[in-house]
């Protein structure tokens, strides 16, 4: 993987973000068209309803398969950054920091992390402002 910085830190998983999502969208649209045609022609209505409901179930599963690991990762990030701040300063992070601010702060090097954390809490910096303020980028190659 290339070195991360502000411009290259966003993680995109091509199979999920492009292939699976396009296939899901295409299949969902196809089942909706089939359902509408079946109702208009008064044929295969039960089959089209079952296919549509199955497609909704598959879409929900696909969303949850992405959502649950991300929520677990969010909890890990919150715990890791709180521990890192404690190790570096002997204090806990300011509870005013939102998760999105913490997620942005995780890219800051240990040297600038404590001061930038305090500044982010005091000035209520947006995540993008935090990322732009980072001088020494700390890459995260383990994100989902």
DSSP file (Angstrom, degrees, kcal/mol; ACC not computed):
  #  RESIDUE AA STRUCTURE BP1 BP2  ACC     N-H-->O    O-->H-N    N-H-->O    O-->H-N    TCO  KAPPA ALPHA  PHI   PSI    X-CA   Y-CA   Z-CA
    1    1 A X              0   0    0      0, 0.0     3,-0.1     0, 0.0   140,-0.0   0.000 360.0 360.0 360.0 143.9    0.0    0.0    0.0
    2    2 A X        -     0   0    0      1,-0.1     2,-0.1     6,-0.1     6,-0.0  -0.212 360.0 -80.8 -68.3 163.0    1.2    3.5   -0.8
    3    3 A X        -     0   0    0      1,-0.1     2,-0.3   136,-0.0    -1,-0.1  -0.407  51.3-125.3 -63.4 140.2    2.2    5.9    2.0
    4    4 A X        +     0   0    0     -3,-0.1     2,-0.3    -2,-0.1   135,-0.1  -0.643  41.1 148.2 -90.1 146.6   -0.8    7.6    3.5
    5    5 A X    >>  -     0   0    0     -2,-0.3     4,-0.9   133,-0.1     3,-0.7  -0.859  65.2 -70.0-153.1-170.7   -1.4   11.3    3.8
    6    6 A X  T 34 S+     0   0    0     -2,-0.3     3,-0.4     1,-0.2     4,-0.2   0.879 131.7  45.2 -56.5 -39.4   -4.4   13.6    3.8
    7    7 A X  T 34 S+     0   0    0      1,-0.2    -1,-0.2     2,-0.1     3,-0.1   0.707 122.1  34.4 -80.1 -20.2   -5.0   13.0    0.1
    8    8 A X  T <4 S+     0   0    0     -3,-0.7    -1,-0.2     1,-0.1    -2,-0.2   0.237  87.0  95.4-120.9  15.0   -4.6    9.2    0.1
    9    9 A X     <  +     0   0    0     -4,-0.9     2,-0.2    -3,-0.4    -1,-0.1   0.651  53.8 105.7 -86.1 -14.0   -6.0    8.1    3.5
   10   10 A X        -     0   0    0     -4,-0.2     2,-0.6    -3,-0.1    -3,-0.0  -0.471  64.6-140.4 -70.7 132.7   -9.6    7.2    2.4
   11   11 A X        +     0   0    0     -2,-0.2     2,-0.4     2,-0.0    -2,-0.1  -0.837  22.5 178.0-100.1 123.3  -10.1    3.5    2.2
   12   12 A X        -     0   0    0     -2,-0.6     2,-0.8     4,-0.0     3,-0.1  -0.992  18.2-154.5-123.4 128.5  -12.2    2.1   -0.6
   13   13 A X     >  -     0   0    0     -2,-0.4     4,-3.3     1,-0.2     3,-0.5  -0.881  10.3-157.2-101.5 103.8  -12.7   -1.6   -1.0
   14   14 A X  H  >>S+     0   0    0     -2,-0.8     4,-2.1     1,-0.2     5,-1.8   0.843  88.0  51.9 -55.2 -41.2  -13.4   -2.0   -4.8
   15   15 A X  I  4>S+     0   0    0      3,-0.2     5,-3.2     2,-0.2    -1,-0.2   0.918 121.1  33.3 -64.1 -41.2  -15.2   -5.3   -4.6
   16   16 A X  I  4>S+     0   0    0     -3,-0.5     5,-1.5     3,-0.2    -2,-0.2   0.960 124.1  41.3 -76.8 -53.1  -17.6   -4.0   -1.9
   17   17 A X  I  <5S+     0   0    0     -4,-3.3    -3,-0.2     3,-0.2    -2,-0.2   0.781 132.7  15.8 -72.1 -28.2  -17.9   -0.3   -3.0
   18   18 A X  I  X5S+     0   0    0     -4,-2.1     4,-1.6    -5,-0.4     5,-0.2   0.824 129.9  35.0-110.9 -57.2  -18.1   -0.9   -6.7
   19   19 A X  I  ><S+     0   0    0     -5,-1.8     4,-2.6     2,-0.2     5,-0.2   0.983 123.2  38.1 -67.9 -59.1  -18.9   -4.4   -7.7
   20   20 A X  I  ><S+     0   0    0     -5,-3.2     4,-2.9     1,-0.2     5,-0.2   0.921 118.4  48.1 -62.8 -45.7  -21.3   -5.5   -4.9
   21   21 A X  H  ><S+     0   0    0     -5,-1.5     4,-2.4    -6,-0.2    -1,-0.2   0.890 113.6  47.1 -65.3 -38.0  -23.1   -2.2   -4.6
   22   22 A X  H  X S+     0   0    0     -4,-1.6     4,-2.7     2,-0.2     5,-0.2   0.914 113.6  48.4 -68.3 -41.9  -23.6   -1.9   -8.4
   23   23 A X  H  X S+     0   0    0     -4,-2.6     4,-2.6    -5,-0.2     5,-0.2   0.916 112.6  48.7 -63.6 -42.0  -24.9   -5.5   -8.5
   24   24 A X  H  X S+     0   0    0     -4,-2.9     4,-2.7    -5,-0.2    -2,-0.2   0.935 113.2  46.8 -62.3 -46.1  -27.2   -4.9   -5.6
   25   25 A X  H  X S+     0   0    0     -4,-2.4     4,-2.5    -5,-0.2     5,-0.2   0.926 113.9  47.9 -62.8 -45.3  -28.6   -1.8   -7.1
   26   26 A X  H  X S+     0   0    0     -4,-2.7     4,-2.3     1,-0.2    -1,-0.2   0.910 114.1  46.1 -62.6 -42.9  -29.1   -3.4  -10.5
   27   27 A X  H  X S+     0   0    0     -4,-2.6     4,-2.4    -5,-0.2    -2,-0.2   0.893 111.8  51.5 -68.4 -39.1  -30.8   -6.4   -9.0
   28   28 A X  H  X S+     0   0    0     -4,-2.7     4,-2.1    -5,-0.2    -2,-0.2   0.931 111.4  47.3 -62.3 -45.6  -33.0   -4.3   -6.8
   29   29 A X  H  X S+     0   0    0     -4,-2.5     4,-2.6     1,-0.2    -2,-0.2   0.911 111.4  51.9 -61.5 -42.4  -34.1   -2.2   -9.8
   30   30 A X  H  X S+     0   0    0     -4,-2.3     4,-2.6     1,-0.2    -2,-0.2   0.907 109.6  48.3 -61.6 -42.7  -34.7   -5.4  -11.8
   31   31 A X  H  X S+     0   0    0     -4,-2.4     4,-2.4     2,-0.2    -1,-0.2   0.863 111.0  51.0 -67.9 -34.0  -36.9   -6.9   -9.1
   32   32 A X  H  X S+     0   0    0     -4,-2.1     4,-2.6     2,-0.2    -2,-0.2   0.933 111.3  47.6 -66.2 -44.8  -38.9   -3.6   -8.8
   33   33 A X  H  X S+     0   0    0     -4,-2.6     4,-2.7     1,-0.2     5,-0.2   0.926 112.7  49.4 -60.0 -44.7  -39.4   -3.6  -12.6
   34   34 A X  H  X S+     0   0    0     -4,-2.6     4,-2.4     1,-0.2    -1,-0.2   0.901 111.2  49.9 -61.4 -41.6  -40.5   -7.2  -12.5
   35   35 A X  H  X S+     0   0    0     -4,-2.4     4,-2.2     2,-0.2    -2,-0.2   0.929 112.1  46.6 -62.7 -46.5  -42.9   -6.5   -9.6
   36   36 A X  H  X S+     0   0    0     -4,-2.6     4,-2.4     1,-0.2    -2,-0.2   0.923 114.4  47.3 -63.4 -45.1  -44.5   -3.5  -11.4
   37   37 A X  H  X S+     0   0    0     -4,-2.7     4,-2.7     1,-0.2     5,-0.2   0.897 111.0  51.9 -63.4 -40.3  -44.8   -5.5  -14.6
   38   38 A X  H  X>S+     0   0    0     -4,-2.4     5,-1.7    -5,-0.2     4,-1.0   0.904 110.9  47.1 -63.8 -40.7  -46.3   -8.5  -12.8
   39   39 A X  H  <5S+     0   0    0     -4,-2.2    -2,-0.2     2,-0.2    -1,-0.2   0.918 113.7  47.9 -67.5 -42.5  -48.9   -6.3  -11.1
   40   40 A X  H  <5S+     0   0    0     -4,-2.4    -2,-0.2     1,-0.2    -1,-0.2   0.907 120.1  37.6 -63.9 -41.8  -49.8   -4.6  -14.4
   41   41 A X  H  <5S-     0   0    0     -4,-2.7    -1,-0.2     2,-0.2    -2,-0.2   0.541 103.5-132.0 -87.0  -7.2  -50.1   -7.9  -16.2
   42   42 A X  T  <5 +     0   0    0     -4,-1.0     2,-0.3     1,-0.2    -3,-0.2   0.885  67.2 119.4  55.3  42.1  -51.7   -9.6  -13.2
   43   43 A X  S   <S+     0   0    0     -5,-1.7    -1,-0.2    -6,-0.2    -2,-0.2  -0.982  70.8   2.5-134.3 145.6  -49.2  -12.5  -13.6
   44   44 A X  S  > S+     0   0    0     -2,-0.3     4,-2.6     1,-0.1     5,-0.2   0.779  75.3 148.7  53.5  32.6  -46.6  -14.0  -11.3
   45   45 A X  H  > S+     0   0    0     -7,-0.2     4,-2.4     2,-0.2     5,-0.2   0.931  70.1  47.6 -64.1 -46.4  -47.5  -11.5   -8.6
   46   46 A X  H  > S+     0   0    0      1,-0.2     4,-2.5     2,-0.2    -1,-0.2   0.925 113.0  49.1 -61.4 -44.3  -46.6  -13.8   -5.7
   47   47 A X  H  > S+     0   0    0      1,-0.2     4,-2.6     2,-0.2    -1,-0.2   0.918 111.9  48.4 -61.1 -44.2  -43.3  -14.7   -7.3
   48   48 A X  H  X S+     0   0    0     -4,-2.6     4,-2.3     2,-0.2    -1,-0.2   0.874 111.4  50.0 -67.2 -35.7  -42.4  -11.0   -7.9
   49   49 A X  H  X S+     0   0    0     -4,-2.4     4,-2.6     2,-0.2    -1,-0.2   0.920 111.6  48.5 -66.4 -43.2  -43.3  -10.1   -4.3
   50   50 A X  H  X S+     0   0    0     -4,-2.5     4,-2.5     2,-0.2    -2,-0.2   0.923 112.7  47.8 -62.7 -44.7  -41.1  -13.0   -3.0
   51   51 A X  H  X S+     0   0    0     -4,-2.6     4,-2.2     2,-0.2    -1,-0.2   0.903 112.3  49.7 -62.8 -40.9  -38.2  -11.9   -5.2
   52   52 A X  H  X S+     0   0    0     -4,-2.3     4,-2.2     2,-0.2    -2,-0.2   0.930 112.2  47.0 -63.6 -45.4  -38.6   -8.3   -4.2
   53   53 A X  H  X S+     0   0    0     -4,-2.6     4,-2.3     1,-0.2    -2,-0.2   0.890 111.3  51.6 -64.6 -38.9  -38.7   -9.2   -0.5
   54   54 A X  H  X S+     0   0    0     -4,-2.5     4,-2.3     1,-0.2    -1,-0.2   0.893 109.4  50.8 -63.2 -38.5  -35.6  -11.5   -0.9
   55   55 A X  H  X S+     0   0    0     -4,-2.2     4,-2.5     2,-0.2    -2,-0.2   0.901 108.3  51.2 -67.0 -39.9  -33.8   -8.7   -2.6
   56   56 A X  H  X S+     0   0    0     -4,-2.2     4,-2.5     2,-0.2    -2,-0.2   0.919 110.1  50.6 -61.2 -42.7  -34.6   -6.3    0.3
   57   57 A X  H  X S+     0   0    0     -4,-2.3     4,-2.4     1,-0.2    -2,-0.2   0.914 110.2  49.3 -60.6 -43.6  -33.3   -8.9    2.7
   58   58 A X  H  X S+     0   0    0     -4,-2.3     4,-2.5     2,-0.2    -2,-0.2   0.897 110.5  50.2 -64.7 -40.4  -30.1   -9.2    0.7
   59   59 A X  H  X S+     0   0    0     -4,-2.5     4,-2.3     2,-0.2    -2,-0.2   0.925 110.7  49.5 -63.4 -43.8  -29.6   -5.4    0.7
   60   60 A X  H  X S+     0   0    0     -4,-2.5     4,-2.6     1,-0.2    -2,-0.2   0.921 111.4  49.3 -60.8 -44.1  -30.2   -5.3    4.5
   61   61 A X  H  X S+     0   0    0     -4,-2.4     4,-2.5     1,-0.2    -2,-0.2   0.924 110.4  50.4 -61.2 -44.5  -27.6   -8.1    5.0
   62   62 A X  H  X S+     0   0    0     -4,-2.5     4,-0.9     1,-0.2    -1,-0.2   0.897 111.9  47.5 -62.0 -40.7  -25.1   -6.3    2.8
   63   63 A X  H >X S+     0   0    0     -4,-2.3     4,-2.7     1,-0.2     3,-0.6   0.930 113.6  47.1 -65.9 -45.0  -25.5   -3.0    4.7
   64   64 A X  H 3X S+     0   0    0     -4,-2.6     4,-2.5     1,-0.2     5,-0.3   0.851 104.2  61.1 -67.3 -33.7  -25.2   -4.8    8.1
   65   65 A X  H 3< S+     0   0    0     -4,-2.5     4,-0.4    -5,-0.2    -1,-0.2   0.803 115.2  35.3 -62.7 -27.2  -22.1   -6.7    6.9
   66   66 A X  H <X S+     0   0    0     -4,-0.9     4,-1.3    -3,-0.6    -2,-0.2   0.840 117.8  51.9 -88.9 -40.0  -20.4   -3.3    6.4
   67   67 A X  H  X S+     0   0    0     -4,-2.7     4,-2.2     1,-0.2     5,-0.2   0.913 104.3  53.4 -67.7 -47.1  -22.0   -1.5    9.4
   68   68 A X  H  X S+     0   0    0     -4,-2.5     4,-2.1     1,-0.2     5,-0.2   0.921 109.9  45.3 -62.7 -47.4  -21.3   -3.9   12.2
   69   69 A X  H  > S+     0   0    0     -4,-0.4     4,-2.5    -5,-0.3    -1,-0.2   0.881 112.4  53.6 -63.2 -33.9  -17.5   -4.2   11.6
   70   70 A X  H  X S+     0   0    0     -4,-1.3     4,-2.3     2,-0.2    -1,-0.2   0.893 108.1  49.3 -66.9 -38.2  -17.3   -0.4   11.3
   71   71 A X  H  X S+     0   0    0     -4,-2.2     4,-2.0     2,-0.2    -1,-0.2   0.904 112.1  48.4 -66.3 -40.3  -19.1    0.1   14.6
   72   72 A X  H  X S+     0   0    0     -4,-2.1     4,-2.1     1,-0.2    -2,-0.2   0.904 111.8  50.0 -64.4 -40.1  -16.7   -2.4   16.3
   73   73 A X  H  X S+     0   0    0     -4,-2.5     4,-2.7     2,-0.2    -2,-0.2   0.885 107.0  55.1 -64.9 -38.5  -13.8   -0.5   14.6
   74   74 A X  H  X S+     0   0    0     -4,-2.3     4,-2.4     2,-0.2    -2,-0.2   0.913 108.0  48.5 -60.1 -43.4  -15.1    2.8   15.9
   75   75 A X  H  X S+     0   0    0     -4,-2.0     4,-2.3     1,-0.2    -1,-0.2   0.911 111.9  49.4 -63.4 -41.6  -15.1    1.4   19.5
   76   76 A X  H  X S+     0   0    0     -4,-2.1     4,-3.0     2,-0.2     5,-0.2   0.911 110.3  50.4 -64.2 -42.4  -11.6    0.2   19.1
   77   77 A X  H  X S+     0   0    0     -4,-2.7     4,-2.8     2,-0.2     5,-0.3   0.928 110.0  50.2 -61.5 -45.4  -10.4    3.6   17.7
   78   78 A X  H  X S+     0   0    0     -4,-2.4     4,-1.9     1,-0.2    -2,-0.2   0.932 114.9  43.5 -59.0 -46.2  -12.0    5.4   20.6
   79   79 A X  H  X S+     0   0    0     -4,-2.3     4,-2.4     2,-0.2    -2,-0.2   0.914 114.7  49.5 -66.5 -43.2  -10.3    3.1   23.1
   80   80 A X  H  X S+     0   0    0     -4,-3.0     4,-2.8     1,-0.2    -2,-0.2   0.922 113.1  45.5 -63.1 -44.6   -6.9    3.1   21.3
   81   81 A X  H  X S+     0   0    0     -4,-2.8     4,-2.4    -5,-0.2    -1,-0.2   0.863 112.4  50.9 -71.6 -33.8   -6.8    6.9   21.1
   82   82 A X  H  X S+     0   0    0     -4,-1.9     4,-2.3    -5,-0.3    -1,-0.2   0.922 113.3  46.1 -65.7 -43.0   -7.9    7.4   24.7
   83   83 A X  H  X S+     0   0    0     -4,-2.4     4,-2.8     2,-0.2    -2,-0.2   0.917 112.2  50.9 -64.2 -43.2   -5.1    5.0   25.8
   84   84 A X  H  X S+     0   0    0     -4,-2.8     4,-2.2     1,-0.2    -2,-0.2   0.916 111.3  47.6 -62.0 -42.9   -2.6    6.7   23.5
   85   85 A X  H  X S+     0   0    0     -4,-2.4     4,-2.3     2,-0.2     6,-0.5   0.907 112.6  49.7 -63.7 -41.4   -3.5   10.1   25.0
   86   86 A X  H  X S+     0   0    0     -4,-2.3     4,-2.7     1,-0.2    -2,-0.2   0.913 111.1  48.5 -64.3 -43.0   -3.3    8.7   28.5
   87   87 A X  H  < S+     0   0    0     -4,-2.8    -1,-0.2     1,-0.2    -2,-0.2   0.894 117.2  42.6 -63.6 -39.3    0.1    7.1   27.8
   88   88 A X  H  < S+     0   0    0     -4,-2.2    -2,-0.2    -5,-0.2    -1,-0.2   0.805 135.1  13.2 -78.1 -29.5    1.4   10.4   26.3
   89   89 A X  H  < S-     0   0    0     -4,-2.3    -3,-0.2     2,-0.3    -2,-0.2   0.612  89.1-121.6-123.8 -18.8   -0.1   12.8   28.9
   90   90 A X  S  < S+     0   0    0     -4,-2.7     2,-0.3    -5,-0.5    -4,-0.2   0.566  83.6  95.6  80.4   8.7   -1.3   10.9   31.9
   91   91 A X  S    S-     0   0    0     -6,-0.5    -1,-0.3    -9,-0.1    -2,-0.3  -0.832  76.9-110.0-125.4 163.2   -4.8   12.3   31.3
   92   92 A X        -     0   0    0     -2,-0.3     3,-0.1     1,-0.1    -9,-0.1  -0.600  45.2 -91.6 -88.0 157.0   -7.9   11.0   29.6
   93   93 A X        -     0   0    0     -2,-0.2     2,-0.3     1,-0.1    -1,-0.1  -0.278  50.9 -90.5 -62.3 152.1   -9.1   12.6   26.4
   94   94 A X    >   -     0   0    0      1,-0.2     3,-1.8    -3,-0.1    -1,-0.1  -0.499  30.3-140.2 -64.0 125.8  -11.6   15.5   26.6
   95   95 A X  T 3  S+     0   0    0     -2,-0.3    -1,-0.2     1,-0.3    -2,-0.1   0.641  95.9  74.7 -66.8 -12.0  -15.1   13.9   26.5
   96   96 A X  T 3  S+     0   0    0      2,-0.1    -1,-0.3     0, 0.0     2,-0.3   0.701  72.1 103.7 -71.4 -18.0  -16.3   16.9   24.3
   97   97 A X    <   -     0   0    0     -3,-1.8     2,-0.1     1,-0.1    24,-0.1  -0.477  69.6-138.5 -67.7 128.7  -14.4   15.3   21.4
   98   98 A X     >  -     0   0    0     -2,-0.3     4,-2.2     1,-0.1     5,-0.2  -0.346  23.3-108.0 -78.9 166.8  -16.8   13.6   19.0
   99   99 A X  H  > S+     0   0    0      1,-0.2     4,-3.0     2,-0.2     5,-0.2   0.910 120.2  55.4 -63.5 -39.5  -16.0   10.3   17.5
  100  100 A X  H  > S+     0   0    0      1,-0.2     4,-1.5     2,-0.2    -1,-0.2   0.860 107.8  49.5 -63.8 -33.3  -15.4   11.9   14.1
  101  101 A X  H  > S+     0   0    0      2,-0.2     4,-2.4     1,-0.2    -1,-0.2   0.920 111.8  48.6 -67.3 -43.4  -12.8   14.2   15.7
  102  102 A X  H  X S+     0   0    0     -4,-2.2     4,-1.5     1,-0.2    -2,-0.2   0.903 108.1  54.2 -61.8 -41.2  -11.1   11.2   17.3
  103  103 A X  H  < S+     0   0    0     -4,-3.0    -1,-0.2     1,-0.2     4,-0.2   0.873 111.7  45.1 -61.8 -36.2  -11.1    9.3   14.1
  104  104 A X  H >< S+     0   0    0     -4,-1.5     3,-1.4    -5,-0.2    -1,-0.2   0.880 109.1  56.2 -72.7 -38.0   -9.3   12.3   12.5
  105  105 A X  H >< S+     0   0    0     -4,-2.4     3,-2.2     1,-0.3    -2,-0.2   0.753  88.3  76.6 -66.2 -24.0   -6.9   12.7   15.4
  106  106 A X  T 3< S+     0   0    0     -4,-1.5    -1,-0.3     1,-0.3    -2,-0.1   0.707  88.1  60.6 -63.5 -16.5   -5.7    9.1   15.0
  107  107 A X  T <  S+     0   0    0     -3,-1.4    31,-3.8    -4,-0.2    -1,-0.3   0.566  83.7 101.4 -85.2  -8.5   -3.6   10.1   12.0
  108  108 A X  B <  S-A  137   0A   0     -3,-2.2    29,-0.1    29,-0.2     5,-0.1  -0.516  79.1-112.7 -77.2 142.6   -1.6   12.6   14.1
  109  109 A X     >  -     0   0    0     27,-1.0     4,-1.9    -2,-0.2     3,-0.4  -0.259  30.3-106.1 -66.2 161.3    1.9   11.6   15.2
  110  110 A X  H  > S+     0   0    0      1,-0.2     4,-0.7     2,-0.2    -1,-0.1   0.833 119.0  59.0 -58.0 -32.8    2.5   11.0   18.9
  111  111 A X  H  4 S+     0   0    0      1,-0.2     4,-0.3     2,-0.1    -1,-0.2   0.895 118.0  27.1 -66.6 -40.6    4.4   14.3   19.1
  112  112 A X  H  > S+     0   0    0     -3,-0.4     4,-2.4    24,-0.2     5,-0.3   0.563  99.7  88.8-100.0  -8.6    1.5   16.4   17.9
  113  113 A X  H  X S+     0   0    0     -4,-1.9     4,-2.4     1,-0.2     5,-0.2   0.917  86.6  47.4 -58.7 -50.8   -1.4   14.3   19.1
  114  114 A X  H  X S+     0   0    0     -4,-0.7     4,-2.1     1,-0.2    -1,-0.2   0.938 116.8  42.1 -60.4 -46.5   -1.8   15.7   22.6
  115  115 A X  H  > S+     0   0    0     -4,-0.3     4,-2.4     1,-0.2    -1,-0.2   0.914 115.7  48.8 -67.5 -42.2   -1.7   19.4   21.6
  116  116 A X  H  X S+     0   0    0     -4,-2.4     4,-2.7     2,-0.2    -1,-0.2   0.855 109.6  53.8 -66.3 -34.2   -3.9   18.8   18.5
  117  117 A X  H  X S+     0   0    0     -4,-2.4     4,-2.1    -5,-0.3    -2,-0.2   0.930 110.7  45.6 -63.8 -45.7   -6.4   16.9   20.7
  118  118 A X  H  X S+     0   0    0     -4,-2.1     4,-2.6    -5,-0.2    -2,-0.2   0.906 114.3  48.5 -64.6 -41.1   -6.7   19.8   23.1
  119  119 A X  H  X S+     0   0    0     -4,-2.4     4,-3.0     2,-0.2     6,-0.2   0.909 109.4  52.7 -64.8 -42.1   -7.0   22.3   20.3
  120  120 A X  H  X>S+     0   0    0     -4,-2.7     5,-1.2     1,-0.2     4,-0.8   0.894 113.5  43.7 -61.5 -40.3   -9.7   20.2   18.6
  121  121 A X  H  <5S+     0   0    0     -4,-2.1    -2,-0.2     3,-0.2    -1,-0.2   0.917 117.1  45.2 -70.5 -43.3  -11.7   20.1   21.8
  122  122 A X  H  <5S+     0   0    0     -4,-2.6    -2,-0.2     1,-0.2    -3,-0.2   0.897 125.1  31.1 -68.8 -40.8  -11.2   23.8   22.6
  123  123 A X  H  <5S-     0   0    0     -4,-3.0    -1,-0.2    -5,-0.2    -2,-0.2   0.422 101.2-127.8 -99.0   0.5  -11.9   25.1   19.1
  124  124 A X  T  <5 -     0   0    0     -4,-0.8    -3,-0.2    -5,-0.2    -4,-0.1   0.930  37.0-162.9  49.8  52.5  -14.4   22.4   18.2
  125  125 A X      < -     0   0    0     -5,-1.2     2,-0.1    -6,-0.2    -1,-0.1  -0.325  16.1-118.3 -65.4 144.1  -12.4   21.7   15.0
  126  126 A X     >  -     0   0    0      1,-0.1     4,-2.2   -22,-0.0     3,-0.4  -0.486  28.7-109.2 -75.9 154.2  -14.1   19.7   12.2
  127  127 A X  H  > S+     0   0    0      1,-0.2     4,-2.5     2,-0.2     5,-0.2   0.878 120.2  51.9 -53.7 -40.7  -12.5   16.4   11.3
  128  128 A X  H  > S+     0   0    0      1,-0.2     4,-2.1     2,-0.2    -1,-0.2   0.883 108.5  50.8 -65.6 -36.7  -11.3   17.7    8.0
  129  129 A X  H  > S+     0   0    0     -3,-0.4     4,-1.4     2,-0.2    -1,-0.2   0.879 109.9  51.3 -66.0 -38.0   -9.6   20.7    9.7
  130  130 A X  H  X S+     0   0    0     -4,-2.2     4,-0.8     2,-0.2     3,-0.4   0.944 110.1  48.4 -63.7 -47.7   -7.9   18.3   12.1
  131  131 A X  H >< S+     0   0    0     -4,-2.5     3,-0.7     1,-0.2    -2,-0.2   0.888 111.0  50.5 -61.7 -39.3   -6.6   16.2    9.3
  132  132 A X  H 3< S+     0   0    0     -4,-2.1    -1,-0.2     1,-0.2    -2,-0.2   0.781 106.4  56.6 -69.6 -25.6   -5.3   19.3    7.5
  133  133 A X  H 3< S+     0   0    0     -4,-1.4     2,-0.3    -3,-0.4    -1,-0.2   0.632  81.8 106.9 -79.9 -14.0   -3.6   20.5   10.7
  134  134 A X    <<  -     0   0    0     -4,-0.8     3,-0.2    -3,-0.7  -128,-0.1  -0.504  43.7-178.8 -71.5 127.0   -1.5   17.3   11.0
  135  135 A X  S    S+     0   0    0     -2,-0.3     2,-0.7     1,-0.3    -1,-0.2   0.850  75.6  39.0 -91.7 -42.5    2.1   17.8   10.1
  136  136 A X  S    S-     0   0    0    -27,-0.1   -27,-1.0  -131,-0.0    -1,-0.3  -0.903  85.9-143.1-115.5 103.1    3.4   14.3   10.5
  137  137 A X  B     -A  108   0A   0     -2,-0.7     2,-0.7    -3,-0.2   -29,-0.2  -0.436   5.3-154.5 -71.9 131.3    0.9   11.8    9.3
  138  138 A X        -     0   0    0    -31,-3.8    -1,-0.1    -2,-0.2  -133,-0.1  -0.922  23.5-137.3-106.2 106.6    0.5    8.5   11.2
  139  139 A X        -     0   0    0     -2,-0.7     2,-0.5  -135,-0.1  -136,-0.0  -0.240  11.4-155.5 -68.3 150.3   -0.8    6.0    8.7
  140  140 A X        +     0   0    0      1,-0.1     3,-0.4  -131,-0.1    -1,-0.1  -0.904  21.8 164.7-126.5 100.4   -3.5    3.5    9.5
  141  141 A X        +     0   0    0     -2,-0.5    -1,-0.1     1,-0.2    -2,-0.0   0.420  66.0  70.2 -94.8   0.0   -3.3    0.4    7.2
  142  142 A X        +     0   0    0      2,-0.0    -1,-0.2     0, 0.0    -2,-0.0   0.297  66.9 124.8-103.1   9.2   -5.5   -1.8    9.3
  143  143 A X              0   0    0     -3,-0.4   -73,-0.1     1,-0.1    -3,-0.0  -0.300 360.0 360.0 -69.4 154.4   -8.9   -0.1    8.7
  144  144 A X              0   0    0    -75,-0.1    -1,-0.1   -74,-0.1   -74,-0.1   0.413 360.0 360.0 -87.5 360.0  -11.8   -2.1    7.3
